Structures are given as C-alpha cells and as structure tokens.
Amino acid sequence: MAEEIPTADIQKKTVIHRIEGMDSVLVRRDVPFRGAEGNALAMDLYRPAGTPPGELLPAVLLVAGYREEGFRSRIGCDFKDMGSVTSWARLLAASGLAAIAGGNRDPAADALAMLGHVRENAAPLGIDGTRLGVWAASGNVPVALRLSMEKSDTAIRCATLWYGYTLDSGGATHVADASRQFGFANACAGRSVDNIPKETALFLARAGQDASPGLNGSLDRFAAAALARNLSLTLVNHAAGAHAFDLFEDSESSRQVVRQALAFLRSCLGRGRVADCSSGVRWELE
C-alpha cells in the first residue's frame, strides 16, 4: 500500500504465480484470539489438503502493518480478506506449509499477541510452534520485522519481506516519514539489525523500479547493515519490477522471485511432523 495503487485493484488482485492445490486447501475462518488489550480478534488458518488432522505443520504468519479500520476505509475489506493475502496464503498452503492471516487494532502489539496465541495453542491448531516464519509486503514489513526480533526457544525462524519499508538507520528518517504519510506502524523505531537474532534467516524481495518515497534507499541500507553483521540474508533484486510486482506483473521474472521465496520458506521451515494425539481441529474444504 506504499505506492498509490487503485484500491479496487489492490483489494482483489491475487498473486500471479499459481500451483496445483491452491483451490483445494483447507481453510478455517475467523479463529478467535485476544489482542494485546484483550480485544476480540480473528485469524484465518490455511492448511494443505490431504494432510492428517494430527500432523503439525510449519506455519507462516501473514501480518498486517495497518490498523484494520485503515484497511477497511482505504481498501474496503479487512487485511485477511484481501486478494493478495488470501491468494498468498493458499499458495503457501499448497506448497506444504500452514498459513495464518490475522487482523489487528494495534498492529505491532496485536501481531505479537497473535504470535503468542499460535505458540501457546500450536498443537490444537495443527501447527509446529517451533517452526514459524513470517511474510509481509510494503508498509506491513516493519511489523513482520519486529516479530523477527523476538528472542526465545520458539523464535521466528525466517521472514520473507517484499518491497517493504524496514527500519531507519544512520540518521535517516525515510521509514518514519513514510509511516506518517501512509499510516503504517513504524514498529521497529529505535531498533536496528542488532536486535535480529543471528538464527533468523531473512529473504528480501527488492523492486528495482519501486517509486515509493525513500523505500529502496532504506531497504538498501538495511541490507548493507544486515550483511555487515553477517546475518543470514537472501536478497533478490527484480531489477525491472515495480512495487507489488508479485500482484501486477505477470512475467517469468516475477514468478521466479515468488518461487525463490517459497523455496526459501520450505528450506528454513522443513516439513511437518505427526502429533502424539489428535489435534481436535476441524478443517473444512472451501
């Protein structure tokens, strides 16, 4: 949502890469959880068709960087109902991973609350809570990056960050300025790459023709700082790509970046394992 893209397009637009099984994934809608302030929130869970109910799958959290009322007023729907989010969640599930997309009232705090809920209820949800990744794009990236900074035995293993604002460094204010302009949460304000655990792997998809103010400059500085700290970083530069190229540019170059991101997530998170007891979760085919 950083560049000015027509809202009707961004609401309905889906990822350009499709694979077998996307239309047959199992979906649980509106699974309740409590936000940071105790607010009643909901998330949608996606799971590959054909996996046993007791199999605990690695999961990818698709996180929002804007308040839900902001999505509704600007886009016309909740974050988890956007075409980009639902199609990416289906793509992840068809690739063998569980996917989770949730809403919020306070982006950074409620994303942390959702992460905590997933960890605490991993087995009933059919998820391996020790193998979690995050996905985000554009102005949603700072919240995903903030989740990646959590340090624990079940820390986020990896993050796929698409053409997004990250964090300010070296005295620059591009992320803070864009946060005020576009309304996303500057969730990493006051933090640096030093807050990212060494064990967390990062995948950055860069759009070489991105016109969002200050985005590529801040992204480049972030990548340089991550490399200087010798973090695990995969940087893919789609030189001809514009903002949201995975949605709007149906080209082999765009699809290749998507395939690289899926391979990265599968490599970092691995396959699922079978639980000792039934999860008790009912999944319904949509």
C-alpha positions as a printed Julia matrix, in Angstrom:
286×3 Matrix{Float64}:
   0.0     0.0     0.0
   3.01    2.3    -0.13
   2.65    3.41   -3.74
  -0.67    4.85   -4.8
  -2.31    1.8    -6.37
  -6.08    1.91   -7.13
  -7.83    0.47   -4.08
 -10.22   -1.68   -6.12
  -7.2    -3.34   -7.73
  -5.29   -3.95   -4.52
  -8.39   -5.37   -2.82
  -8.98   -8.04   -5.47
  -5.55   -8.58   -7.01
  -4.04  -12.03   -6.43
  -0.5   -13.37   -6.64
   0.5   -14.02  -10.26
   2.09  -17.41   -9.56
  -0.22  -20.39   -9.2
   0.48  -24.02   -8.38
  -1.61  -27.17   -8.18
  -3.64  -27.47   -4.99
  -4.31  -23.78   -4.34
  -8.04  -24.2    -4.93
  -8.35  -27.23   -2.64
  -6.58  -26.07    0.53
  -8.44  -26.39    3.83
  -9.45  -23.12    5.47
 -10.65  -22.28    8.97
 -12.19  -18.82    9.01
 -12.34  -16.4    11.94
 -10.47  -18.39   14.58
 -10.72  -16.17   17.68
  -7.78  -14.83   19.66
  -7.25  -11.98   22.1
  -5.31   -8.89   21.1
  -2.8    -7.08   23.28
  -5.54   -5.1    25.05
  -7.87   -8.07   25.35
  -9.79   -7.15   22.21
 -11.59   -9.97   20.4
  -9.76  -10.53   17.09
  -9.81  -13.26   14.48
  -7.41  -15.05   12.18
  -7.82  -17.41    9.23
  -5.85  -20.66    9.04
  -4.91  -22.4     5.79
  -3.7   -26.0     5.54
  -2.75  -28.27    2.6
  -5.47  -30.65    1.51
  -4.81  -34.27    2.35
  -2.7   -33.76    5.47
  -3.83  -35.78    8.51
  -5.56  -33.75   11.25
  -2.83  -34.67   13.75
   0.1   -33.6    11.6
   1.78  -30.49   12.97
   2.87  -28.29   10.09
   5.36  -25.44    9.99
   3.46  -22.19    9.6
   3.89  -18.78    8.02
   2.19  -15.77    9.61
   0.98  -13.12    7.17
   0.97   -9.94    9.23
  -0.61   -6.51    8.83
   1.12   -3.21    9.47
  -2.01   -1.04    9.37
  -4.94   -0.91   11.77
  -7.98   -2.8    10.49
 -10.05    0.37   10.27
  -7.37    1.72    7.95
  -7.69   -1.28    5.64
 -11.47   -1.02    5.66
 -11.56    2.69    4.92
  -8.84    2.66    2.28
  -9.1    -0.81    0.74
 -12.69   -1.77    1.52
 -12.01   -5.01    3.39
 -10.03   -6.47    6.26
  -6.38   -7.37    5.74
  -7.01  -11.11    5.9
  -9.69  -10.83    3.2
  -7.54   -9.0     0.63
  -6.95  -10.94   -2.58
  -3.19  -10.66   -2.16
  -3.35  -12.17    1.33
  -5.82  -14.97    0.62
  -4.0   -15.99   -2.58
  -0.58  -15.93   -0.92
  -1.98  -17.98    1.98
  -3.34  -20.53   -0.49
  -0.03  -20.59   -2.32
   1.84  -21.25    0.92
  -0.6   -24.0     1.92
  -0.4   -25.66   -1.49
   3.39  -25.62   -1.03
   3.04  -27.79    2.07
   3.03  -25.15    4.81
   0.27  -23.87    7.06
  -0.56  -20.17    6.65
  -2.13  -17.8     9.16
  -3.56  -14.34    8.42
  -4.97  -12.2    11.2
  -6.4    -8.78   11.89
  -5.48   -6.2    14.49
  -6.38   -2.96   16.19
  -2.83   -2.15   17.22
  -0.56   -3.63   14.51
   2.68   -4.3    16.39
   1.14   -5.27   19.73
  -1.62   -7.43   18.25
   0.79   -9.2    15.88
   2.82  -10.16   18.95
  -0.41  -11.31   20.63
  -1.29  -13.45   17.59
   2.21  -14.95   17.61
   1.84  -15.74   21.3
  -1.57  -17.33   20.74
  -0.2   -19.5    17.95
   2.72  -20.64   20.09
   0.54  -21.42   23.11
  -2.1   -23.26   21.07
   0.11  -24.76   18.39
  -0.93  -28.41   18.71
  -4.72  -27.76   18.75
  -4.22  -25.55   15.7
  -2.29  -28.27   13.88
   0.93  -26.23   13.88
   4.51  -26.94   14.92
   5.15  -23.92   17.14
   8.91  -24.38   16.89
   8.88  -23.76   13.12
   7.31  -20.41   12.37
   8.03  -17.85    9.67
   6.52  -14.51    8.69
   5.51  -12.93    5.4
   4.8    -9.26    4.72
   4.89   -6.73    1.92
   5.16   -2.94    1.57
   4.09   -1.0     4.67
   3.35   -4.23    6.53
   7.04   -5.15    6.63
   8.07   -3.25    9.81
   5.63   -5.31   11.9
   6.94   -8.57   10.42
  10.49   -7.42   11.04
   9.58   -6.6    14.63
   8.25  -10.15   15.09
  11.53  -11.45   13.72
  13.35   -9.73   16.58
  11.64  -11.86   19.23
  14.17  -13.99   21.09
  13.04  -17.27   22.66
  13.29  -21.01   22.18
  10.49  -20.69   19.63
  11.69  -17.53   17.89
  10.67  -16.79   14.32
  12.93  -18.88   12.1
  12.65  -16.82    8.95
  10.99  -13.82    7.33
  10.09  -13.09    3.71
   9.86   -9.34    3.26
   8.58   -7.95   -0.04
   9.45   -4.48   -1.39
   8.96   -3.04    2.07
   9.99   -0.31    4.42
  12.2    -1.8     7.11
  13.82    0.47    9.7
  15.71    3.76    9.78
  19.47    3.75   10.32
  22.38    6.15   10.07
  20.24    9.14   10.95
  17.84    8.66    8.01
  14.11    9.16    8.55
  12.61    7.67    5.38
  10.68    4.92    7.2
   9.36    7.32    9.84
   8.35    9.8     7.13
   6.56    7.12    5.1
   4.84    5.84    8.24
   3.33    9.28    8.78
   2.4     9.63    5.11
   0.86    6.2     4.54
  -0.29    5.29    8.05
   1.55    2.03    8.68
   3.09    1.21   12.06
   6.77    2.1    12.36
   7.19   -0.96   14.55
  10.99   -1.0    14.51
  11.5     2.64   15.55
  14.53    2.82   17.84
  15.7    -0.65   16.82
  18.43   -1.86   14.48
  19.67   -5.02   12.8
  21.46   -5.76   16.09
  18.05   -6.74   17.5
  17.61   -9.54   14.94
  18.73  -12.93   16.27
  21.6   -14.49   14.36
  19.47  -17.6    13.88
  16.74  -15.75   11.96
  17.01  -16.02    8.18
  15.81  -13.1     6.05
  14.55  -13.02    2.46
  14.29   -9.55    0.9
  12.48   -9.09   -2.41
  13.5    -5.74   -3.89
  11.62   -3.99   -6.69
  14.26   -2.12   -8.7
  11.71    0.33  -10.14
   9.88    0.99   -6.87
   8.74    4.61   -6.77
   7.68    4.63   -3.11
   9.45    7.59   -1.45
  12.63    6.53    0.3
  11.78    2.83    0.21
  14.68    1.4    -1.76
  17.16    3.68   -0.06
  16.11    2.46    3.38
  15.94   -1.14    2.15
  19.46   -0.92    0.73
  20.83    0.47    3.98
  19.09   -2.29    5.92
  20.56   -4.97    3.65
  24.04   -3.5     3.96
  23.76   -3.39    7.76
  22.49   -6.99    7.86
  25.43   -8.14    5.75
  27.88   -6.17    7.88
  26.56   -8.11   10.88
  26.8   -11.32    8.83
  23.13  -12.21    9.21
  21.61  -14.93    7.06
  20.26  -12.83    4.19
  18.87  -13.71    0.78
  18.4   -10.6    -1.36
  16.58  -10.93   -4.68
  16.51   -7.8    -6.81
  13.84   -7.75   -9.51
  15.59   -5.01  -11.46
  12.64   -4.27  -13.77
   9.99   -4.77  -11.12
   7.74   -2.06   -9.7
   6.01   -2.02   -6.31
   3.75   -5.07   -5.86
   5.23   -6.83   -8.88
   4.07  -10.2    -7.48
   0.49   -8.98   -7.98
   0.62   -6.74  -11.04
   3.42   -8.03  -13.28
   2.6   -11.4   -14.79
   6.08  -12.19  -16.06
   8.5   -15.07  -15.71
  10.85  -12.79  -13.77
   8.14  -12.04  -11.2
   7.12  -15.68  -10.92
  10.74  -16.67  -10.41
  11.04  -14.39   -7.36
   7.88  -15.97   -5.92
   9.31  -19.46   -6.49
  12.54  -18.44   -4.79
  10.62  -17.18   -1.76
   8.64  -20.43   -1.5
  11.83  -22.49   -1.75
  13.41  -20.31    0.95
  10.48  -20.86    3.34
  10.34  -24.61    2.73
  14.09  -24.87    3.27
  14.01  -22.86    6.51
  10.88  -24.46    7.96
  11.05  -28.01    6.66
   8.23  -30.49    6.66
   5.59  -31.19    9.33
   5.54  -33.95   11.9
   2.73  -36.07   13.34
   1.39  -35.16   16.77
   1.17  -37.68   19.61
  -2.55  -37.1    19.88
  -5.37  -35.8    17.72
  -5.44  -32.05   17.29
  -9.22  -31.92   17.58
  -9.36  -29.19   14.89
 -12.0   -29.48   12.18
 -10.87  -28.24    8.78
 -13.4   -27.59    6.06
 -12.85  -27.61    2.33
 -13.83  -24.34    0.66
